[in-house]
């Protein structure tokens, strides 16, 4: 019963005896910060090495496309958003999801704490409201589909200074980023999470291309085990890893790292992970996301979602 809804084609268990470490590259989709905490924890604790892996972690940056780097074979693994997997594969790519760190989408729409808006529906219906966002992003389009009305709120380009100046009543955010930074600056905010619209994709997903999974199943299995142990360790005691990530990313202080790490716990652990384990994925969740992206015309058709992920179960 624990495997109900999980893929019938699991990531194989490792069983090789080759003592030489396997050199692989893992491309992140942003700078070192708590959404990658379990990865850096696995590196610091020697978990990758213990699994026979020599992992080079490449931080992301603006303009770096982690999904395309993985799909092209320039890197063996990448961390990407769930929607990106479906969209890239719909255009001819062949990525396979192995481990979903965030069980719930970390994106949201942020307002000031003293804002009169109580939910996304009220905000989107107000003709006087101006919302800073990237309107073509999947989560913004789904919110607009769910709550948008004629002559309602106006969507404009994301511009955090404009939000701070009060010329935007709301702005998109990553719940562990902008709200944390503003709180440390003494600015209180509230966040309406995207799942108010029913849109709740997996995020911070470990992927590889299908050809690599077929050629190196033992390496992929070792990577999943390392992710699991790394995230277990980070969720229990993140302090040392936060200090290391702050050294690598000086723009985010240890205090911001700690606050961000605490805010993301409900996104990573939930009732499903208590049954199936950290990083788990189900066909039902992938199918729901695919159907929503099809309705938004972001993909042409719903794929056979069971082929798009592998989950080891337990």
Buried (B, 14 or more C-beta within 10 A) or exposed (E): EEBEBBBEEBBBEBEEEEEEEBEBBBBBBBBBBBBBBBBBBBBBBEBBBEBBBEBEBBBBEEEBBBBBBBBEEEBBBBBBBBBBBBBBBBEEBBBBBBBBBBBBBBBBBBBBEEBEBEEBBBBBBBEEBBBBBEEEBBBBBBBBBBBEEEEBBEBBEBBBEBBBEEEBBBBBBBBBBBBBBBBEEEEEBBBBBBBBBEBBBBBBBBBBBBEBBEEBBBBBBBBBBBBBBBBBBBBEEBEBBBEBBBEEBEEBBBEBBBBBBEBBEEBBBEEBBEBBBBBBBBBEBBBBBBEBBBEBEBBEEBBEBBBBBBBBBE
